[in-house]
Amino acid sequence: MRQIILNLWAILLAFPVATLADICPEKPPATKHYAETVSCPAAAIKTEGQKYAGDHYDWDCFSLVPVTNETVSYSSAKHNALLPSVNSLLPAAEKDFKSRIWMVSEVQCGGNNKVTVRYWGGGNCTRCVQQVLYRFSADGKLEEAKLK
């Protein structure tokens, strides 16, 4: 019996109980501004927003992604505008995903008139990543935005 108690004490000392608990800070960590532009033949895609300054263990209590907001816009020789968001393109049946913050994870140039943007909405699921194909006219105006 004494050996069992000693073994239990050894386990508790080796793995403090506090490390097993999911402890969240009271307030979200500070954020910092970020901006990135990817230039494609069709248009330049600019991503801008507020990113949590802390590491994963600080922000994951407050959000599925490490940003508080993000806007994605395009600019060409004659046009500048916001791109349609993933939430605006998702069908109504995707209600679990329509309220997410989607952040750009990759921009792929697709020739003279197309750009594909891959968005991540947090998590590790098939629908947690969405790709949007943006098609532009010859003068650089957005003509179409659709989920791939």
N, C-alpha and C positions, 0 to 999 in steps of 0.2 A: 504494500500500500504506500509506504514511504517513497519507494522508487517511482510510482505513478505520479505522486504529487511533485516530486523533483522534476520529472519529465515535463509535466504541465507548466511548471514555473520556467523551465528552460525554453519551452516553446513561446510562452508569453513574452519573455525577455528578448527573444530573437525576433519576434514579429509584433511590435507594439500595436495595440488595438487602434490607436489613432490613425495609423497608416492604412488600415483596412477600411476606414470610414470614408465616405464621399463628402469631403468638406469643401463647401463653396465660400468664397469671400462674400462679405455683406454687400459690397458695391462692385459693379463691373470695373475692370481695369481701365486705365486711361486709354484714349485712342489717339492716333496720329493720322494726319492726312497723307494720302498717297495718290499718285497719278502715273499712268503709263500709256504710251501711245505706240501702236503697231501700224506701220505704214504699208499699205497694200496698193497695188495698181488701181483697184476700184475705189478705195477711200482709205483714209486714216481712221483707225478705230482707237478712241480714247476711253480709258477706264479711269474713274476717279471716285474716291470715297474716303471713309474713315475706317481705319484698321485698328483692332485691339493691339496695344503695345505689349501685353503680357504673353506668356506662353500658353500652350493648349490647356493646361490645368487651371488657368485663370479665367479664360473666356468661355470654356465649354459649358459652364453652368448657366450662361446667359444667352447663348446663340449656338446654332448648328454650324455656323461658319465664322471665321475670325474677322468679320467686318460688321459694322453697324449699319452701313448703307453703301450703295455703290450705284453710280450712274455710268451708262455706256452710251457714247455718242459717236457720230462720224463726221468727218469733214472731207470735202472734195474741193475742187477749184471753184465751184459755184454754190455749193450747199453745205450747211451745217445744221445738224439736228440730233435729238436723242434717238436712239434706236428703240424699237418696240421691245419691251421686257419679256422675259420668259413667262411671267405671270399673266401678261396680256394675251399670250399666244396659247397657253394651256387650255384644253377644253374644260368646261364646267365640272365634269366628272372627276377631275384631278384635284378636288378640293383640299386634300391633304398636302398638296405641293404648291397651291396657288398663293399661300400666305408666306412662303419662304423668302428669305433674302438669297438671291442667286448672285454668285460672284464669278467673274470671268476666270477660267483656268487656262484657256488657250485660244489664240486667234490664228486661223489658217487662211492664207490668201488663196483665192481660187481663180486666178486669171484676171482679165480686165474688168469683169463685172460682178464677181461674187466674192463674198467673205463668209466663212463659217466661224461662228464663235461657240466654243464649248463653255457651258456654265456648270458650276457645282453648287448644289443647294444644301450641302452638309449630309452626313450619313454615308452609308456604304450599301447602296441598293441600286438596282437597275434604273429606276426613275430619278435617282438623286443627281444624275448627270443628264443635262439636256444640251442638244446641239441645235443652233438656229442658223439657217442659211439666209443671208441677206443678199439680195440681188439689186444691182444699181444700174441706172440708165447710162447711156454713153456720156451724158454731161454730168454724171455723178450724183443724181438724185435717187434716193431709195425708192425702188419699185415694188419690192416684195420682201416679206419676212415670213419664214415658215419653219416649223420644227422639223428636224430630219428624223 
